[in-house]
Amino acid sequence: MSFVQVQRLRVTYGSFVAVKGISFEIPRGEVFGFIGPNGAGKTTTIKVLATLLRPDRGTVRIGGLDLAHAPKMIRSRIGYVPDSFGVYDDLTAYEYMYFFAAAYRIPVNRRAGLIDDLLSLTDLEEKRDSPIQGLSRGMRQRLSLARALIHDPDFLLLDEPASGLDPRARIEFREFLKVLRDMGKTILISSHILHELAQLCTRVGIIEAGEMVAEGPVEELIRSVGVQRIVHVQLSETSDETMLQLRSIAGVSKIDQNGERLEFHIDDSQSDVDELLLKIQGTGARVRMFQPEAIDMETAFMRLTKGTTA
């Protein structure tokens, strides 16, 4: 059974319908990328999952609990990082964490050690006694994540967590999310940085004008729109006979040659990346380098959406 189950979720603001009966699931331990333009309904959906907004219709279950009947129990199992920081500038990083440790009723004798561990995990131990107002945007975002982890939640809701970060801070944040994923956390993350979601997520949902236009494993969505994968390969030698055999491999639409490197364009519906490597080796060629490019989420997004708003 999936850890998160959303069925026919509908949310209105007066006469405006923000979310129009969407459904999706997130298996335990997976990272779900929630994709959509501004105004698509992402933040509204996330607020429902965070128990901050009551839906008009539909059911939401998190960890087997029904959101309509057990919001307090669900709240204890989720960590929410909103698109605004929600930090207190006049506190130090340690004081901020201690406040929330008390709010979550962490035993007093565990608070100091737990806070130190989380500040270390988020690479903020040197900023322990620094006022929040002096922290950079990236540091504040990491502190917000440390706060969301203080009660060891099963499910993390991250609403545009990399928005406004500089390139270095985005890279550091992405690596930290990989650590959380490896810890077994179930994560929903919304973002406009599509190529980074392709590297982080196991599943994605694409929402537009309040409707879910596509949802499922990343690889399946890519195949469904016919987006080709590009794989960079370097062989020990590339004779005319070898090239002829390589071009005849099922699923290879073309091969571009750039010096010693070959650029394979493959159709995932006929040959995935692992099969391509085996097929190349099956020709007798010796592979020195094999490097698939990241999945082209931008192209998939453009093909699946229409550019409309709610």
Residue pairs with C-beta under 8 A, 6 or more apart in sequence:
1 64
2 25
2 26
2 27
2 28
3 26
3 27
3 28
3 29
3 62
3 63
3 154
3 155
3 186
4 24
4 25
4 26
4 32
4 49
4 60
4 61
4 62
4 155
4 186
4 188
5 25
5 59
5 60
5 61
5 62
6 22
6 23
6 24
6 25
6 45
6 49
6 58
6 59
6 60
7 23
7 58
7 59
7 60
8 21
8 22
8 23
8 57
8 58
8 59
9 19
9 21
9 22
9 23
9 45
9 48
9 55
9 57
9 58
9 59
9 60
10 17
10 19
10 20
10 21
10 55
10 56
10 57
10 58
11 17
11 18
11 19
11 41
11 44
11 45
11 48
11 53
11 55
11 56
12 18
12 56
16 310
17 210
17 310
18 41
18 44
18 210
18 310
19 41
19 44
19 45
19 48
19 55
19 210
20 41
20 209
20 210
20 211
20 310
21 57
21 58
21 211
22 41
22 45
22 205
22 207
22 210
22 211
22 212
23 212
23 215
24 32
24 205
24 212
24 215
26 32
26 186
26 188
26 203
27 186
27 203
28 186
29 184
29 185
29 186
30 186
30 187
30 202
30 203
31 177
31 181
31 186
31 187
31 189
31 200
31 201
31 202
31 203
32 186
32 187
32 188
32 189
32 201
32 202
32 203
32 204
32 205
33 189
33 190
33 191
33 197
33 198
33 200
33 201
33 203
33 204
33 205
33 218
34 42
34 45
34 46
34 188
34 189
34 190
34 191
34 204
34 205
34 207
35 190
35 191
35 192
35 194
35 197
35 204
35 205
35 206
35 207
35 297
35 301
36 42
36 190
36 206
36 207
36 208
36 305
37 208
37 305
37 307
37 309
39 309
39 310
40 207
40 208
40 209
40 210
40 309
40 310
41 207
41 209
41 210
41 310
42 159
42 190
42 207
43 83
43 159
43 190
44 53
45 207
46 80
46 157
46 159
46 188
46 190
47 53
48 54
48 55
48 60
48 67
49 60
49 62
49 67
49 78
49 157
49 188
50 75
50 78
50 80
50 157
51 67
51 71
51 74
51 75
51 78
59 66
59 67
59 68
60 66
60 67
60 68
61 67
62 74
62 77
62 78
62 155
63 74
63 77
63 154
63 155
65 73
65 74
65 77
67 74
76 104
76 151
76 153
77 153
77 154
77 155
78 153
78 154
78 155
78 156
78 157
79 145
79 148
79 149
79 151
79 153
79 155
79 156
79 157
80 148
80 156
80 157
80 159
81 141
81 144
81 145
81 148
81 156
81 157
81 158
81 159
81 161
82 159
83 159
83 160
83 163
85 140
85 141
85 144
86 144
87 96
87 132
87 140
87 143
87 144
88 96
88 99
88 132
89 131
89 132
89 133
90 131
90 132
90 133
91 99
91 131
91 132
92 128
92 129
92 130
92 131
92 132
93 119
93 124
93 127
93 128
93 129
93 130
93 132
93 135
93 143
94 115
94 119
94 128
94 129
96 132
96 143
96 147
97 115
97 118
97 119
97 143
97 146
97 147
97 150
98 111
98 115
100 147
100 150
101 111
101 114
101 115
101 150
102 111
104 150
104 151
106 114
106 150
106 151
114 150
115 150
116 125
116 128
118 146
118 149
118 150
119 125
119 127
119 128
119 146
121 146
121 149
121 176
121 179
122 142
122 143
122 145
122 146
122 176
123 142
123 172
123 176
124 139
124 142
124 143
124 146
127 135
127 139
132 140
132 143
135 143
136 169
137 164
137 165
137 166
137 169
138 165
138 166
138 168
138 169
138 172
138 173
141 161
141 162
141 165
141 169
141 173
142 172
142 173
142 176
145 158
145 161
145 176
148 156
149 156
149 180
153 185
154 185
154 186
155 185
155 186
155 187
155 188
156 180
156 185
156 186
156 187
156 188
156 189
157 188
158 177
158 187
158 188
158 189
158 190
159 190
160 190
160 191
160 192
161 173
161 177
161 189
161 191
162 169
162 170
162 173
162 174
162 191
162 193
162 196
163 191
163 192
165 173
170 193
170 196
174 196
174 199
174 200
177 187
177 189
177 200
178 200
180 187
181 187
181 200
189 197
189 200
189 201
191 197
194 297
194 298
194 301
195 294
195 297
195 298
197 204
197 297
198 218
198 294
198 295
198 296
198 297
199 294
201 218
202 217
202 218
203 215
203 216
203 217
203 218
204 214
204 215
204 216
204 218
204 221
204 297
205 212
205 214
205 215
206 212
206 213
206 214
206 215
206 221
206 301
206 304
206 305
207 213
208 305
208 306
208 308
209 308
209 309
209 310
210 310
213 304
213 305
214 221
214 224
214 304
218 295
218 297
219 268
219 272
219 295
221 300
221 304
222 229
222 268
222 295
222 296
222 297
222 300
223 268
223 269
225 299
225 300
225 303
225 304
226 267
226 269
226 303
227 268
227 295
227 296
227 299
227 300
227 303
228 253
228 265
228 266
228 267
228 268
228 296
229 265
229 266
229 268
229 273
229 292
229 293
229 295
229 296
230 263
230 264
230 265
230 266
230 292
230 293
231 263
231 264
231 266
231 273
231 276
231 290
231 291
231 292
231 293
232 261
232 262
232 263
232 264
232 289
232 290
232 291
232 292
232 293
233 261
233 262
233 263
233 264
233 280
233 287
233 289
233 290
233 291
234 260
234 261
234 262
234 287
234 288
234 289
235 242
235 262
235 280
235 285
235 286
235 287
235 288
236 285
236 286
236 288
237 285
237 286
238 257
238 260
238 262
238 285
242 283
242 284
242 285
243 255
245 283
245 285
246 252
246 255
246 262
246 264
246 280
246 283
246 285
247 254
247 255
249 271
249 276
249 279
249 280
249 283
250 270
250 271
250 279
251 266
251 267
251 268
251 269
251 270
251 271
251 275
251 276
252 264
252 265
252 266
252 271
252 276
253 265
253 266
253 267
254 265
255 262
255 263
255 264
255 265
256 262
256 263
256 265
257 263
261 289
264 276
266 272
266 273
266 276
271 279
273 292
277 287
277 290
280 287
280 290
281 287
